[in-house]
């Protein structure tokens, strides 16, 4: 039995190729679940969410650098 010859449909999907915005970072921080074990960085969600503006201002330059250099900085 031969599989049917199905051609892939050409679809242009909207893909955002820009670094995350501060608003996207804020939304992601707010969506982190509380009362879960901290990850490998040992930072509990409650600490990140205690002051979303400060956390965002700290993470935005880091994410921007990672985006531009395409690697995680070691310092």
MODELLER restraints for C-alpha pairs under 7 A, 6 or more apart:
rsr = mdl.restraints
at = mdl.atoms
rsr.add(forms.Gaussian(group=physical.xy_distance, feature=features.Distance(at['CA:19:A'], at['CA:64:A']), mean=6.12, stdev=0.5))
rsr.add(forms.Gaussian(group=physical.xy_distance, feature=features.Distance(at['CA:19:A'], at['CA:67:A']), mean=6.01, stdev=0.5))
rsr.add(forms.Gaussian(group=physical.xy_distance, feature=features.Distance(at['CA:22:A'], at['CA:56:A']), mean=6.46, stdev=0.5))
rsr.add(forms.Gaussian(group=physical.xy_distance, feature=features.Distance(at['CA:22:A'], at['CA:60:A']), mean=6.30, stdev=0.5))
rsr.add(forms.Gaussian(group=physical.xy_distance, feature=features.Distance(at['CA:25:A'], at['CA:56:A']), mean=6.25, stdev=0.5))
rsr.add(forms.Gaussian(group=physical.xy_distance, feature=features.Distance(at['CA:26:A'], at['CA:52:A']), mean=6.43, stdev=0.5))
rsr.add(forms.Gaussian(group=physical.xy_distance, feature=features.Distance(at['CA:26:A'], at['CA:56:A']), mean=6.05, stdev=0.5))
rsr.add(forms.Gaussian(group=physical.xy_distance, feature=features.Distance(at['CA:29:A'], at['CA:48:A']), mean=6.98, stdev=0.5))
rsr.add(forms.Gaussian(group=physical.xy_distance, feature=features.Distance(at['CA:29:A'], at['CA:49:A']), mean=6.40, stdev=0.5))
rsr.add(forms.Gaussian(group=physical.xy_distance, feature=features.Distance(at['CA:29:A'], at['CA:52:A']), mean=6.94, stdev=0.5))
rsr.add(forms.Gaussian(group=physical.xy_distance, feature=features.Distance(at['CA:30:A'], at['CA:49:A']), mean=6.53, stdev=0.5))
rsr.add(forms.Gaussian(group=physical.xy_distance, feature=features.Distance(at['CA:32:A'], at['CA:45:A']), mean=6.32, stdev=0.5))
rsr.add(forms.Gaussian(group=physical.xy_distance, feature=features.Distance(at['CA:33:A'], at['CA:45:A']), mean=6.71, stdev=0.5))
rsr.add(forms.Gaussian(group=physical.xy_distance, feature=features.Distance(at['CA:34:A'], at['CA:45:A']), mean=5.57, stdev=0.5))
rsr.add(forms.Gaussian(group=physical.xy_distance, feature=features.Distance(at['CA:34:A'], at['CA:46:A']), mean=6.01, stdev=0.5))
rsr.add(forms.Gaussian(group=physical.xy_distance, feature=features.Distance(at['CA:37:A'], at['CA:44:A']), mean=6.86, stdev=0.5))
rsr.add(forms.Gaussian(group=physical.xy_distance, feature=features.Distance(at['CA:38:A'], at['CA:44:A']), mean=4.63, stdev=0.5))
rsr.add(forms.Gaussian(group=physical.xy_distance, feature=features.Distance(at['CA:38:A'], at['CA:45:A']), mean=6.98, stdev=0.5))
rsr.add(forms.Gaussian(group=physical.xy_distance, feature=features.Distance(at['CA:48:A'], at['CA:55:A']), mean=5.98, stdev=0.5))
rsr.add(forms.Gaussian(group=physical.xy_distance, feature=features.Distance(at['CA:66:A'], at['CA:72:A']), mean=5.33, stdev=0.5))
rsr.add(forms.Gaussian(group=physical.xy_distance, feature=features.Distance(at['CA:66:A'], at['CA:73:A']), mean=6.95, stdev=0.5))
